[in-house]
Amino acid sequence: MQVILVGFRSGRFLVLVATNVAARGLDIQDVQLIIQCEPPRDVEAYIHRSGRTGRAGNTGVAILLYEPRYSYSISRLERESGVKFEHISPPQPADVAESAGSDAAKAISNISDSVIPVFQSQAEQLLSSSGLSAVDLLAKALAKAAGYTDIKQRSLLSSIENYVTLLLQAGKTIDSPAFAFSILRRVLPNENIGGVKGLSLTADGVGAVFDVPADDVNAFVEVMLNVPFRNYPVCVLIVP
């Protein structure tokens, strides 16, 4: 254990995985990031864990991962600790791919110019036959270098693959999920309604968010674009 701690303090190890008991006893300066894999049972444990970063006047980031079923625990921790949490969704596959693409671009920039003559003929042939611009082809090359041949969407609400999160706005207060469903049922075919998952109201009460299969997104957005409902304009937007 001491060998590991010495290595972490010296910067030889960049990541340290610790149990709750070990984390309480650690006193290491300049820890920039703490990740908790699930909410602790009490606020004291949360403060001890997150307090391993941002010490001695420094700043740091404490990330707490949780599933929707722990939402009440998160609200309780926030209330009892007096800490205002910033709630963010897990990174989308496109976000991860963009980061990997940045690393791939740096790697390509470091490749010796000596390889150009060997691959130049194939590059010119590909550019001529593909019908794509040089930028588009380079983007595909970066994707391949980063390990991507396709990017699938994930829900912002549940992280279900090939689902997209949509926002329903009705121009008035939406009193309940049932009311939001009634708006959707009024203008959409039953086969589209059957794909709706996880509908819940927004905090301000004037919208509702829900998941739909990625293939159905256009049907929702196009059909629901400024559709009048009881004299109120209704629209559905893709949550960015």
Secondary structure as UniProt FT lines:
FT   HELIX           2..10
FT   HELIX           20..25
FT   TURN            29..30
FT   STRAND          33..36
FT   HELIX           43..50
FT   TURN            51..52
FT   TURN            56..57
FT   STRAND          61..64
FT   HELIX           68..70
FT   HELIX           71..81
FT   HELIX           93..109
FT   HELIX           113..115
FT   HELIX           116..130
FT   HELIX           134..145
FT   TURN            146..147
FT   TURN            156..158
FT   STRAND          163..169
FT   HELIX           177..187
FT   HELIX           190..193
FT   TURN            194..195
FT   STRAND          197..201
FT   TURN            203..204
FT   STRAND          207..213
FT   HELIX           214..216
FT   HELIX           217..223
FT   TURN            224..226
FT   STRAND          227..229
FT   TURN            230..231
FT   STRAND          232..238
//
